[in-house]
Amino acid sequence: MLSGMSENNEKSTSEPPNVPSVNKDGERDRPDGDALSLPSFVAGSGTLDRLVDTARDYARAAASDNTLKAYAKDWAHFARWYRMKGAEALPPSPEMIGLYLADLASGSGPSPALSVSTIERRLSGLAWNYAQRGFALDRKNRHIATVLAGIKRKHARPPAQKAAILAEDILAMVATLPYDLRGLRDRAILLLGYAGGLRRSEIVSLDVQKDDTPDSGGWIEIVDKGALLTLNAKTGWREVEIGRGSKDLTCPVHALEQWLHFAKIDFGPIFVGTSRDGKRASEKRLNDKHVARLIKRTVLDAGIRSELPEKDRLALFSGHSLRAGLASSAEVDERYVQQHLGHASAEMTRRYQRRRDRFRVNLTQAAGL
């Protein structure tokens, strides 16, 4: 677990007006909102001040909380690295940023070397943080671009993908769950997440109805033919249709109805915790980490990939395994899978499909060999 960051501030004389000071450890303020204020030549008024507050709220909603937390930690690490070198983080120096990236890749300091994808994520976080402070970070500058290209050439590896949970796997996993209140909830989570191709954050953010809670990420409408999910996802609002299964035992909609009925939930978050004795549902929304833990636990209990050591099996599966499993198992036109998962491109959908379509068309034989 990441420890809390200190709240001292590093001030810089090069900061523009109306921009928050460089946060020494990155978490004193939220520059995306606090940087918004009236220009000096405009007289304040009650109406304008309220609009400033409204604009700040919208600015904070421009990125998810998890993304903002990651960016804050990126800046905290970057600012500490700068201080240790006796330099100022503002304004951006492409030469120093190139050295910072080289340090991340080489692992020359106390921290281990980072992967290429993590370094790219850190660079995106720096660009975002600089933008909030009124500076533009040119990622195409030769001091940054050439170092990053060299890191990719020397250290890049194929992306480590989590294993897909296939239809027979999910059936084996839900079979390990009891039929008490927690078992009903976890069965609904697994089946709904699999059939909907949902991210774990999307699963736990669901409410019973629209606008039930301020932190809602969507809601569900149950109809005769299935369930219609309206989700506020990474790519914007989208609807996901989940049809009823061939039998109640494996039907995600039936599992959801059972959980809502016995948990007596008709308002607010759908997936919540339970009392210590497991007999009552609480009002507190589950954390998305529960989904990851549930998947790993039921994978072990079901004996999936039992030929591997337990450590390797736990590393092989995650919340993304549900989305990859649906994409790999659904024998339908790719465009329907793309729409269902909310992917912006077919290429992204193919990444999720793992090995489903490999060697279906043998061009070697088709060419006469």
Helices and strands as residue ranges (DSSP letters): E 9-10, E 22-23, H 31-34, H 46-60, H 65-84, H 94-106, H 116-132, H 142-155, H 167-175, H 181-196, H 200-204, E 206-207, E 218-223, E 226-233, E 236-243, G 248-250, H 252-263, E 272-274, E 281-285, H 289-302, H 310-316, H 320-329, H 334-341, H 346-352, H 363-366
